Amino acid sequence: MKYWRKPLDLAGIRIPHGIIHILQERCKGCGFCIEFCPRRVLVVSDTYNSKGYHPPVVTDSTGCVSCGLCEFLCPEFAIYREEEMLEVQSL
C-alpha cells in the first residue's frame, strides 16, 4: 500500500521480529501456542516426540512479530523466542 505521506521518524522505526525455538521433547501437544498466535506462524507437525505428542513447527518465520504470547502461554516452557529488529523499508 502506498501512502501519500511518510512519518517524520521513518528512519528510526524498527519492526520487531522473533526467532522461535521449540524444545520438541518438552512439548506435550496442548496447542495453546498454535491457537493463540496472532500471526498464525505455528502449526501442528506430523512428527511425534518421544512422549507421543505432536509438537508445533514454525511455518513462516518472517511473520513472527515477537509478541511473546506463545512463550507466555506454554505450560511446559517448551517454546521461547529471540528478538531481532529489522529496518523498515520505504512505505
MDTraj code that builds the backbone (N, CA, C; nanometers):
import mdtraj as md
import numpy as np

residues = "MET LYS TYR TRP ARG LYS PRO LEU ASP LEU ALA GLY ILE ARG ILE PRO HIS GLY ILE ILE HIS ILE LEU GLN GLU ARG CYS LYS GLY CYS GLY PHE CYS ILE GLU PHE CYS PRO ARG ARG VAL LEU VAL VAL SER ASP THR TYR ASN SER LYS GLY TYR HIS PRO PRO VAL VAL THR ASP SER THR GLY CYS VAL SER CYS GLY LEU CYS GLU PHE LEU CYS PRO GLU PHE ALA ILE TYR ARG GLU GLU GLU MET LEU GLU VAL GLN SER LEU".split()
xyz = np.array([
    [0.0854, -0.1167, 0.0000],
    [0.0000, 0.0000, 0.0000],
    [0.0900, 0.1230, 0.0000],
    [0.0580, 0.2167, -0.0816],
    [0.1334, 0.3404, -0.0929],
    [0.0609, 0.4500, -0.0165],
    [0.1337, 0.5170, 0.0708],
    [0.0769, 0.6260, 0.1487],
    [0.1141, 0.7599, 0.0867],
    [0.0308, 0.8593, 0.1080],
    [0.0566, 0.9902, 0.0491],
    [0.1525, 1.0729, 0.1327],
    [0.1815, 1.0280, 0.2551],
    [0.2818, 1.0963, 0.3362],
    [0.3548, 0.9924, 0.4206],
    [0.4720, 1.0310, 0.4686],
    [0.5551, 0.9405, 0.5475],
    [0.5714, 0.9947, 0.6881],
    [0.5887, 0.9063, 0.7873],
    [0.6140, 0.9540, 0.9235],
    [0.7459, 1.0296, 0.9307],
    [0.7521, 1.1279, 1.0196],
    [0.8744, 1.2073, 1.0327],
    [0.9912, 1.1254, 1.0870],
    [0.9612, 1.0236, 1.1664],
    [1.0669, 0.9421, 1.2244],
    [1.0841, 0.8084, 1.1516],
    [1.0621, 0.8061, 1.0221],
    [1.0696, 0.6845, 0.9436],
    [1.2069, 0.6191, 0.9511],
    [1.3113, 0.6974, 0.9576],
    [1.4462, 0.6418, 0.9616],
    [1.4723, 0.5670, 1.0922],
    [1.4031, 0.6022, 1.1994],
    [1.4262, 0.5394, 1.3280],
    [1.3319, 0.4263, 1.3620],
    [1.2348, 0.3974, 1.2754],
    [1.1365, 0.2926, 1.3029],
    [1.1995, 0.1560, 1.2798],
    [1.1811, 0.0684, 1.3766],
    [1.2320, -0.0678, 1.3656],
    [1.1168, -0.1648, 1.3930],
    [1.1024, -0.2630, 1.3098],
    [0.9973, -0.3624, 1.3240],
    [1.0517, -0.4797, 1.4051],
    [0.9833, -0.5193, 1.5127],
    [1.0307, -0.6358, 1.5878],
    [1.0086, -0.7640, 1.5087],
    [1.1031, -0.8523, 1.5201],
    [1.0957, -0.9811, 1.4526],
    [1.1459, -1.0863, 1.5491],
    [1.0792, -1.1980, 1.5572],
    [1.1180, -1.3019, 1.6512],
    [1.1665, -1.4275, 1.5821],
    [1.2632, -1.4915, 1.6454],
    [1.3097, -1.6225, 1.6020],
    [1.2588, -1.7214, 1.7065],
    [1.1734, -1.8134, 1.6653],
    [1.1083, -1.9056, 1.7571],
    [1.1894, -2.0341, 1.7675],
    [1.2114, -2.0772, 1.8924],
    [1.2793, -2.2034, 1.9198],
    [1.1826, -2.2930, 1.9959],
    [1.1715, -2.4175, 1.9507],
    [1.0794, -2.5130, 2.0125],
    [1.1596, -2.6305, 2.0669],
    [1.1437, -2.6580, 2.1956],
    [1.2049, -2.7752, 2.2584],
    [1.1064, -2.8908, 2.2430],
    [1.1238, -2.9692, 2.1377],
    [1.0236, -3.0683, 2.0998],
    [1.0029, -3.1768, 2.2038],
    [1.1068, -3.2163, 2.2746],
    [1.0923, -3.3224, 2.3743],
    [1.0191, -3.2750, 2.4991],
    [1.0141, -3.1447, 2.5214],
    [0.9445, -3.0917, 2.6376],
    [0.7959, -3.0675, 2.6085],
    [0.7596, -3.0578, 2.4821],
    [0.6229, -3.0250, 2.4412],
    [0.5269, -3.1395, 2.4740],
    [0.4064, -3.1040, 2.5227],
    [0.3033, -3.2039, 2.5496],
    [0.1850, -3.1917, 2.4531],
    [0.1992, -3.1091, 2.3502],
    [0.0989, -3.1019, 2.2449],
    [-0.0309, -3.0356, 2.2824],
    [-0.0305, -2.9411, 2.3751],
    [-0.1555, -2.8768, 2.4183],
    [-0.2133, -2.7858, 2.3085],
    [-0.1271, -2.7258, 2.2269],
    [-0.1735, -2.6428, 2.1163],
    [-0.2049, -2.4992, 2.1510],
    [-0.1756, -2.4560, 2.2739],
    [-0.2019, -2.3169, 2.3116],
    [-0.1236, -2.2195, 2.2238],
    [0.0016, -2.2518, 2.1961],
    [0.0851, -2.1618, 2.1150],
    [0.0298, -2.1484, 1.9729],
    [-0.0231, -2.2562, 1.9202],
    [-0.0787, -2.2545, 1.7847],
    [-0.2102, -2.1774, 1.7815],
    [-0.2943, -2.2021, 1.8790],
    [-0.4275, -2.1411, 1.8833],
    [-0.4231, -1.9903, 1.9021],
    [-0.3336, -1.9414, 1.9866],
    [-0.3343, -1.8006, 2.0218],
    [-0.2298, -1.7159, 1.9502],
    [-0.1568, -1.7718, 1.8562],
    [-0.0592, -1.6929, 1.7800],
    [-0.1337, -1.5940, 1.6900],
    [-0.1118, -1.4628, 1.7092],
    [-0.1880, -1.3648, 1.6310],
    [-0.1511, -1.3624, 1.4828],
    [-0.0333, -1.4112, 1.4487],
    [0.0112, -1.4098, 1.3091],
    [0.0051, -1.5468, 1.2425],
    [-0.0435, -1.6474, 1.3132],
    [-0.0571, -1.7843, 1.2610],
    [0.0755, -1.8377, 1.2059],
    [0.1803, -1.8245, 1.2849],
    [0.3142, -1.8669, 1.2450],
    [0.3371, -2.0148, 1.2761],
    [0.2660, -2.0694, 1.3731],
    [0.2863, -2.2077, 1.4167],
    [0.1735, -2.2988, 1.3697],
    [0.2088, -2.4234, 1.3372],
    [0.1113, -2.5272, 1.3028],
    [0.1540, -2.6572, 1.3704],
    [0.0631, -2.7523, 1.3771],
    [0.0930, -2.8842, 1.4340],
    [0.1770, -2.9624, 1.3339],
    [0.2839, -3.0242, 1.3817],
    [0.3692, -3.1031, 1.2928],
    [0.3134, -3.2437, 1.2753],
    [0.3644, -3.3150, 1.1775],
    [0.3231, -3.4530, 1.1522],
    [0.4066, -3.5522, 1.2321],
    [0.5180, -3.5067, 1.2875],
    [0.6082, -3.5954, 1.3601],
    [0.5687, -3.6036, 1.5074],
    [0.6164, -3.7057, 1.5731],
    [0.5921, -3.7262, 1.7158],
    [0.7211, -3.7027, 1.7938],
    [0.7075, -3.6587, 1.9193],
    [0.8230, -3.6580, 2.0074],
    [0.8254, -3.7896, 2.0844],
    [0.9188, -3.8066, 2.1778],
    [0.9316, -3.9346, 2.2484],
    [0.8126, -3.9640, 2.3403],
    [0.7341, -3.8613, 2.3752],
    [0.6161, -3.8814, 2.4599],
    [0.4923, -3.9180, 2.3781],
    [0.5015, -3.9055, 2.2457],
    [0.3891, -3.9384, 2.1589],
    [0.3026, -3.8204, 2.1207],
    [0.3504, -3.6990, 2.1454],
    [0.2739, -3.5788, 2.1133],
    [0.3248, -3.5161, 1.9836],
    [0.2381, -3.4401, 1.9194],
    [0.2753, -3.3635, 1.8002],
    [0.3198, -3.2238, 1.8440],
    [0.4481, -3.1927, 1.8407],
    [0.4917, -3.0571, 1.8772],
    [0.4632, -2.9593, 1.7626],
    [0.4584, -2.8305, 1.7918],
    [0.4355, -2.7327, 1.6849],
    [0.5609, -2.7152, 1.5991],
    [0.5406, -2.6598, 1.4831],
    [0.6508, -2.6292, 1.3931],
    [0.6251, -2.4907, 1.3339],
    [0.7306, -2.4174, 1.3063],
    [0.7200, -2.2824, 1.2511],
    [0.7005, -2.2919, 1.1005],
    [0.5953, -2.2291, 1.0491],
    [0.5706, -2.2321, 0.9050],
    [0.6311, -2.1111, 0.8350],
    [0.6099, -1.9935, 0.8914],
    [0.6586, -1.8705, 0.8288],
    [0.7352, -1.7897, 0.9328],
    [0.8662, -1.8040, 0.9338],
    [0.9469, -1.7364, 1.0359],
    [0.9512, -1.5856, 1.0158],
    [0.9217, -1.5369, 0.8976],
    [0.9229, -1.3926, 0.8738],
    [0.7975, -1.3253, 0.9287],
    [0.6943, -1.4019, 0.9573],
    [0.5692, -1.3456, 1.0065],
    [0.5682, -1.3161, 1.1550],
    [0.6633, -1.3684, 1.2288],
    [0.6653, -1.3506, 1.3744],
    [0.7034, -1.2070, 1.4103],
    [0.6216, -1.1446, 1.4944],
    [0.6476, -1.0072, 1.5381],
    [0.6961, -1.0028, 1.6826],
    [0.7359, -1.1170, 1.7349],
    [0.7947, -1.1279, 1.8681],
    [0.7024, -1.0749, 1.9774],
    [0.5752, -1.1130, 1.9705],
    [0.4796, -1.0679, 2.0723],
    [0.4988, -1.1431, 2.2040],
    [0.5505, -1.2657, 2.1983],
    [0.5782, -1.3421, 2.3182],
    [0.4611, -1.4203, 2.3725],
    [0.3495, -1.4233, 2.3021],
    [0.2317, -1.4947, 2.3503],
    [0.2562, -1.6453, 2.3587],
    [0.3230, -1.7011, 2.2613],
    [0.3497, -1.8451, 2.2630],
    [0.4365, -1.8817, 2.3831],
    [0.5342, -1.8006, 2.4094],
    [0.6246, -1.8226, 2.5218],
    [0.5504, -1.8083, 2.6553],
    [0.4619, -1.7127, 2.6632],
    [0.3872, -1.6855, 2.7855],
    [0.2852, -1.7951, 2.8167],
    [0.2190, -1.8473, 2.7133],
    [0.1102, -1.9429, 2.7333],
    [0.1542, -2.0883, 2.7481],
    [0.2762, -2.1209, 2.7117],
    [0.3213, -2.2601, 2.7147],
    [0.3362, -2.3079, 2.8591],
    [0.2571, -2.4087, 2.9006],
    [0.2643, -2.4561, 3.0388],
    [0.3905, -2.5367, 3.0679],
    [0.4560, -2.5880, 2.9658],
    [0.5757, -2.6706, 2.9843],
    [0.7056, -2.5961, 2.9527],
    [0.6975, -2.4679, 2.9215],
    [0.8143, -2.3863, 2.8846],
    [0.8920, -2.4507, 2.7696],
    [0.8192, -2.5007, 2.6717],
    [0.8788, -2.5715, 2.5595],
    [0.9057, -2.4818, 2.4395],
    [0.8725, -2.3547, 2.4518],
    [0.8914, -2.2634, 2.3391],
    [0.9468, -2.1312, 2.3917],
    [1.0431, -2.0778, 2.3190],
    [1.0956, -1.9468, 2.3539],
    [1.1360, -1.8746, 2.2261],
    [1.1601, -1.7472, 2.2388],
    [1.1907, -1.6669, 2.1203],
    [1.3105, -1.5771, 2.1461],
    [1.3763, -1.5433, 2.0387],
    [1.4819, -1.4430, 2.0405],
    [1.4308, -1.3259, 1.9591],
    [1.4552, -1.2076, 2.0070],
    [1.4074, -1.0894, 1.9353],
    [1.5204, -1.0274, 1.8561],
    [1.4903, -0.9948, 1.7331],
    [1.5827, -0.9189, 1.6500],
    [1.5035, -0.8087, 1.5823],
    [1.5679, -0.7015, 1.5523],
    [1.4991, -0.5870, 1.4939],
    [1.5336, -0.5761, 1.3459],
    [1.4333, -0.5482, 1.2660],
    [1.4519, -0.5296, 1.1219],
    [1.4305, -0.3832, 1.0884],
    [1.5027, -0.3354, 0.9925],
    [1.4839, -0.1978, 0.9471],
    [1.3592, -0.1890, 0.8608],
    [1.2934, -0.0766, 0.8648],
    [1.1727, -0.0546, 0.7862],
    [1.2113, -0.0221, 0.6423],
    [1.1422, -0.0845, 0.5512],
    [1.1581, -0.0495, 0.4105],
    [1.0748, 0.0759, 0.3853],
    [1.0944, 0.1393, 0.2761],
    [1.0184, 0.2607, 0.2468],
    [0.8706, 0.2292, 0.2373],
    [0.7872, 0.3168, 0.2918],
    [0.6422, 0.2969, 0.2907],
    [0.5816, 0.3364, 0.1593],
])
top = md.Topology()
chain = top.add_chain()
for i, resn in enumerate(residues, 1):
    res = top.add_residue(resn, chain, resSeq=i)
    for name in ("N", "CA", "C"):
        top.add_atom(name, md.element.get_by_symbol(name[0]), res)
traj = md.Trajectory(xyz[None], top)
